[in-house]
Amino acid sequence: MTLNELNTLSAEEATTWFEQCCAAKTWIYQMVEARPYSDIDALVSQAKNAWAKCSSDDYLEAFTAHPMIGDVDSLRKKFANTKAIAAGEQSGTATASEATLHQLKEANQAYLDKHGFIFIICATGLSAQTMLEALQARLPNTTQQEISNAAAQQIKITLLRINKALN
């Protein structure tokens, strides 16, 4: 899709488009309402500004749209609608050893149990081992620190998805 096409979508169609990039309804609403965008830089700037205006609840809503790192079954089932745009985000887990995948699964569960939401990381280009190390480093943080850390990762993911989705 081109930027011009995005600008001319109906509000409903634009909502669906932005939802592929980030599932926080407040963010989506702000993005739809801010159209038309003069250029990609204006779109990226609005994406960042809209995200900065979101609350912790909005962040948590966005996090629910992600599978756990390394959870291939979850990726396939839950996220069919974002498949094209999110393709490759966790490709680093494809070549991981069974031991690393097992450790990722255990650490992910410990993180979820402690913080109440899954571990969020912009995984593009990262190996499973690197993701595991980041998860283990962030696990001891407070939940509020992790909401902030995950929100910073989420906007990176969102911007990558916007760039992938636009021609």
C-alpha positions as CSV (number, residue, x, y, z in Angstrom):
1,M,0.0,0.0,0.0
2,T,1.2,3.5,-0.7
3,L,0.9,6.4,1.7
4,N,-1.6,8.1,-0.6
5,E,-3.7,4.9,-0.5
6,L,-3.5,4.8,3.3
7,N,-4.6,8.4,3.4
8,T,-7.7,7.7,1.3
9,L,-8.9,4.6,3.1
10,S,-12.2,4.8,5.0
11,A,-11.8,5.1,8.8
12,E,-12.7,1.4,9.1
13,E,-10.2,0.3,6.6
14,A,-7.5,2.5,8.1
15,T,-8.3,1.1,11.5
16,T,-7.8,-2.4,10.2
17,W,-4.5,-1.4,8.5
18,F,-3.1,0.3,11.6
19,E,-4.2,-2.6,13.8
20,Q,-1.7,-4.8,11.9
21,C,1.1,-2.5,13.2
22,C,-0.1,-2.1,16.8
23,A,-3.1,-3.4,18.6
24,A,-3.6,-0.5,21.1
25,K,-6.9,1.0,20.2
26,T,-6.0,4.4,21.5
27,W,-2.9,4.5,19.3
28,I,-4.9,3.2,16.3
29,Y,-7.6,5.9,16.8
30,Q,-4.9,8.7,17.0
31,M,-3.3,7.4,13.8
32,V,-6.5,7.2,11.9
33,E,-7.6,10.6,13.0
34,A,-4.3,12.3,12.1
35,R,-4.6,11.4,8.4
36,P,-3.7,12.5,5.8
37,Y,0.0,12.2,6.2
38,S,2.2,14.4,4.0
39,D,5.0,12.0,3.9
40,I,6.5,8.9,5.6
41,D,8.4,11.1,8.1
42,A,5.1,12.7,9.2
43,L,3.5,9.2,9.6
44,V,6.5,8.0,11.7
45,S,6.5,11.2,13.8
46,Q,2.8,10.7,14.5
47,A,3.3,7.1,15.4
48,K,5.9,8.0,18.0
49,N,3.8,10.9,19.4
50,A,0.6,8.8,19.5
51,W,2.5,6.0,21.3
52,A,4.0,8.5,23.8
53,K,0.4,9.7,24.7
54,C,-0.7,6.1,25.4
55,S,-1.2,4.9,29.0
56,S,0.1,1.7,30.6
57,D,-3.2,0.1,29.9
58,D,-2.8,0.9,26.2
59,Y,0.7,-0.6,26.2
60,L,-0.6,-3.8,27.9
61,E,-3.4,-4.0,25.2
62,A,-0.7,-3.8,22.5
63,F,1.4,-6.5,24.2
64,T,-1.5,-9.0,24.1
65,A,-1.3,-9.0,20.3
66,H,2.2,-10.7,20.5
67,P,3.0,-14.4,20.8
68,M,5.6,-15.5,23.3
69,I,9.1,-15.4,21.7
70,G,9.7,-18.9,20.3
71,D,6.1,-20.0,20.5
72,V,5.6,-21.1,16.9
73,D,2.2,-22.7,17.4
74,S,0.9,-19.4,19.0
75,L,2.4,-17.5,16.1
76,R,0.5,-19.6,13.5
77,K,-2.9,-19.7,15.3
78,K,-3.3,-16.3,17.0
79,F,-1.7,-14.0,14.4
80,A,-2.8,-15.1,11.0
81,N,-4.1,-11.5,10.3
82,T,-0.6,-10.0,10.8
83,K,1.3,-12.8,9.1
84,A,2.5,-10.9,6.1
85,I,3.6,-7.8,8.0
86,A,5.1,-9.6,11.0
87,A,6.9,-12.3,9.0
88,G,10.5,-12.8,10.1
89,E,10.2,-11.0,13.4
90,Q,11.1,-14.1,15.3
91,S,13.2,-15.8,12.6
92,G,16.1,-16.0,15.1
93,T,14.2,-18.8,16.9
94,A,14.1,-20.9,13.7
95,T,17.8,-22.0,14.1
96,A,17.9,-22.2,17.9
97,S,18.9,-25.3,19.7
98,E,16.3,-27.3,21.6
99,A,18.1,-26.3,24.8
100,T,17.8,-22.6,24.0
101,L,14.2,-23.0,23.0
102,H,13.4,-24.8,26.2
103,Q,15.1,-22.1,28.3
104,L,13.2,-19.4,26.3
105,K,9.9,-21.2,27.1
106,E,10.8,-21.4,30.8
107,A,12.0,-17.8,31.1
108,N,9.0,-16.6,29.2
109,Q,6.7,-18.3,31.6
110,A,8.6,-16.9,34.6
111,Y,8.4,-13.4,33.1
112,L,4.6,-13.8,32.5
113,D,4.1,-15.1,36.0
114,K,6.0,-12.2,37.5
115,H,4.8,-9.3,35.3
116,G,1.4,-10.4,34.1
117,F,2.3,-9.9,30.4
118,I,4.6,-11.6,27.9
119,F,8.2,-10.5,27.3
120,I,8.3,-8.0,24.4
121,I,11.4,-7.4,22.4
122,C,12.0,-6.2,18.9
123,A,13.4,-9.5,17.8
124,T,14.2,-8.7,14.2
125,G,17.8,-9.7,13.5
126,L,18.3,-11.2,17.0
127,S,19.4,-14.7,17.7
128,A,17.4,-16.9,20.1
129,Q,20.4,-16.8,22.5
130,T,20.4,-12.9,22.4
131,M,16.7,-12.8,23.1
132,L,17.1,-15.3,25.9
133,E,19.9,-13.2,27.4
134,A,17.8,-10.0,27.2
135,L,14.8,-11.8,28.8
136,Q,17.0,-13.1,31.6
137,A,18.5,-9.6,32.2
138,R,15.0,-7.9,32.3
139,L,13.3,-10.6,34.4
140,P,14.4,-9.1,37.8
141,N,13.1,-5.6,36.9
142,T,9.9,-4.2,38.5
143,T,6.7,-4.6,36.5
144,Q,6.6,-0.8,36.0
145,Q,10.1,-0.9,34.6
146,E,9.1,-3.7,32.3
147,I,6.0,-1.9,31.0
148,S,8.3,1.0,30.1
149,N,11.0,-1.4,28.5
150,A,8.3,-3.3,26.6
151,A,6.7,-0.1,25.4
152,A,10.0,1.1,24.0
153,Q,10.4,-2.3,22.2
154,Q,6.8,-2.1,21.0
155,I,7.3,1.2,19.2
156,K,10.3,-0.2,17.4
157,I,8.2,-3.2,16.3
158,T,5.4,-0.9,15.2
159,L,7.7,1.3,13.1
160,L,9.2,-1.7,11.4
161,R,5.7,-3.0,10.6
162,I,4.6,0.4,9.2
163,N,7.7,0.5,7.0
164,K,7.1,-3.1,5.8
165,A,3.4,-2.4,5.1
166,L,4.0,0.7,3.0
167,N,5.4,0.4,-0.5
